[in-house]
Amino acid sequence: MAKGSVRLLALGAVVALGAAACGGGSSGGSTSGGGNGSPSASAPGVTATTVTIGSHQPLTGPVAPGYSEIAPASNAYFKYVNAHGGINGRKIIYKYLDDGYDIAQPNATVTDVKKLVEQDHVFAIFEGLGTPTHQSVVQFLNQQKVPDLFVASGCLCWNNPSQYPETFGWQTDYTREGKILGDYVKKHFAGKKIAIFAQNDDFGTDGIKGFEKEIPASGIATVQRYVPALTPNIGPQVAALKRSGADIVVSFTVPGYTVALKLGAAQAGYNPQYVVSNVGADPITLSNIIGAATKGKVNGQQAIQGIISDYYLPSTAETSNSWMQLFKKIHDQYIPKLPFDGNVEYGMATAYTFAEALAAAGQNPTRASIVAAVENQHFAGPNLVPYAFSPTDHSGLTGMRMDVIKGLADKPLGTPMVTDDGSGPVTPYTTPQATAPADGIPTD
């Protein structure tokens, strides 16, 4: 146990150091593009030549390793769009501010978002990251009638158009994801003992809710939870998982805690099959964190082999995929120092969807017109599954593809699957993925 504690403390140090490095490296991004210029008649944040949007992001803090790449990746896509004439002749200015992902006291999130809305007069908030952090500002944004687009979280809470008409998710929500994970485990690990390790907020709660629609609570040996912090300390949870005798551990974790679980369990002599939620299973991110946390004593790539997860985007290793070719070109031009991993892909994919919505919002977009554009969308971006967006559904993507980590890539285990948030079945989705436009720019 002493060695395990040292490793987890080392992981905490890596998280803190990585966060500090990310924060120092992205200060330019948070103020990119300068001011708003003169406001136009169409909406706050819109001029004849620009559209300014804003976000709160974890450039430092417990989830910065990996997640701090997302906003710079989105900004890279916007820079690419701007270099090709913008959307309807307007360049996109993206201001993202560091909130540190402080879930206990999300004061920084509130301060950041109020500054962006009240002082910077942004047109919209885009991909605000984190369930508990964004929950602290969602009511304010809706009261102010600010479009709250594509929250970087799979919480079911964003799908509440009657109470939060401005707010939209983007990624597959955690309940749908939990159902799809449960369906896979039920079909492929029948008779095996199952345990769950989950973040102690709506991320974990929604994931478990979905999972238990396929495998009832009576079939789960134990559920262990954690609260994210800079220094992971999950020894008691690892011990409880081991005592349960579970063959399969289903993990609703952010990357640092996927690593903490993997290292802690291995140190305790416990090596179950891991089935990990998408947000905590990017292979390049996991490998890099493991290598840094153990100072190279554990081979990160080797340690993550065989982890099963789920994805709503193609693997970055799919080099023949038109979207990966587009995103890799943008990565190499604008953010070559960042790894080309799932976090970068996510940032570019959500940015593409925002560009689609802005194009559909009209020549002179208003806040109401971009909300209507999303609700009436016919988006065809890099996603493997369709969106649920409509006037009565703001949840986002509707499914996942089960994959397994091999090398530093996720390899498909079958056809993408789709489902709902209720008691509906999990079914295959066989429509082919759309092809990226030749110039990489969406049009209405």
Protein Blocks (a to p, Z undefined) as FASTA:
>chain_A
ZZmmmmmmmmmmmmmmmmmmmmmmmmmmmmggianbjadfkbghiafkbccddddddfbc
jklnojlmmmmmmmmmmmmmmmnopaehiacddddddehlpaklmmlmmmmmmmmmmmno
pabdchiacjklmmmmmmmmmmnopacehiabfbfklmcfklmmmbccfbdcfklmmmmm
mmmmmmmmghiacddddddbfklmmmmmmmmmmmcfklpfbacdddddfbdcfklmmmmm
mmnopabdcddddfklmmmmmmmmmmnopacdddddfklmcfklmmmmmmmmnnomacfk
lmmgoiacddfbdcfklmmbmklmmmmmmmmmmmmmbccdfklmmmmmmmmmmmmmmmmn
ojbdcfklmmmmmmmgccdcfbfbdcfbdfkbcnbpabdcddddehjaccdfbdcddddf
blbccdddfbdcddddfklpacZZ
